[in-house]
């Protein structure tokens, strides 16, 4: 089982150039770090609506990460 939870709202986001590249935003459920992945290549071209969805997914992930780290308390390290 993965410790990362991916944002399901990005399942249909694909490269605007038609290269079938995907993007994933995930939160590590134990340490609250946010992972942004561009799958199958090093870059992705997004149309404006898809870029908006990725930005919103990153904002949701940041909020979830803040809740996770707040629950952990200030005395625990986030190093991996």
N, C-alpha and C positions, 0 to 999 in steps of 0.2 A: 504494500500500500504506500502510495506517495504521501510525503508530508506537505506537498503543495496542492492548493486548491485553485484550479483554473477558472477564469471567468467564462461562463457559458455563453455570454452575450457576444462573444467574438467568434463563434463557431463558423459563421458564414463569411468572415472577412478574408478576402483573397487579394493578391497583387493586382493592381489596376492594369498592369501590362500583360496580364494573362499567363504568367509564369507559374501559377498554382502555388505561390509562396503564401505561407500563413503566419499569423501573429498570435502570440499567447501572452496573457498577463495572468500571473498566479501569485498567491500569497503563501509563504511558508507558515503552516499552522502552528509551529512550535516556537519559532523565533521572530515571526512577524516581518521578515524581509519580503520585498516585492521582487518578483522575477519577470522581466520583459524578454520574451524570446521571439526571434524571427526565424521561423523554421524553413529549412531547405535551402537557405542562401544567407548572405550577409546583409542584405538590405531588402526593403519592400517599398513599393510605390503604392500609395493609397489615394483614393479619391477623397474629396472633402468630407463626405458623409461617413466613410469608413474611418478616416482620421479622427473625426469627432467621437466615434464609438470607442476607439482605442484610448483616447484621452479620458473619456468617462470611465472606462474600465480601470485605468491607472488611478483615477481619483477614488473609485470604490475600493481598490486594493489598498491604497494609502490609508483610508479610514479603517479598514479591517486590520491592517498592520498596527495602527495606533491602538486599537482596542486590545490586540494581543499583547503588545509590549506594555500597555498600562496594567493589564492583569498580572503580568509577570513581576512587576515591582521594580524599583530603581536599582536594587542591589545585584541583579543577575546580568551577566555578560551576554551580548548578542554575537560574539565572535563565532565563526564556523570552523 
